[in-house]
């Protein structure tokens, strides 16, 4: 017997599980943030990050604004990375792995300068980045 047979799916409100989503001001600022590292456009990053902060974005969004930090790192834009870190963007293990794989010493030093614990495991069976 089908266990879902007795359920009345038509009785559930269409808004019962709706997600209000990210406000459009936040979405626009995030899109601008993610476009800027590819062009090494530090002024655009500064402006978009300020717009995100002024729009009342949640702290979690300010600490991890999409793929912006990773894109700036992949493109080797030290000034962009430094600005993002100075604004409180938190590096995660995948950022440290990326900088280590790239063997990009200035990025590794920036991540350490802004709080990445040098002896922290990178997850799973991965040793610390500088082991």
Helices and strands as residue ranges (DSSP letters): G 9-11, H 24-39, H 42-54, H 59-63, H 68-74, H 78-86, H 93-102, H 105-113
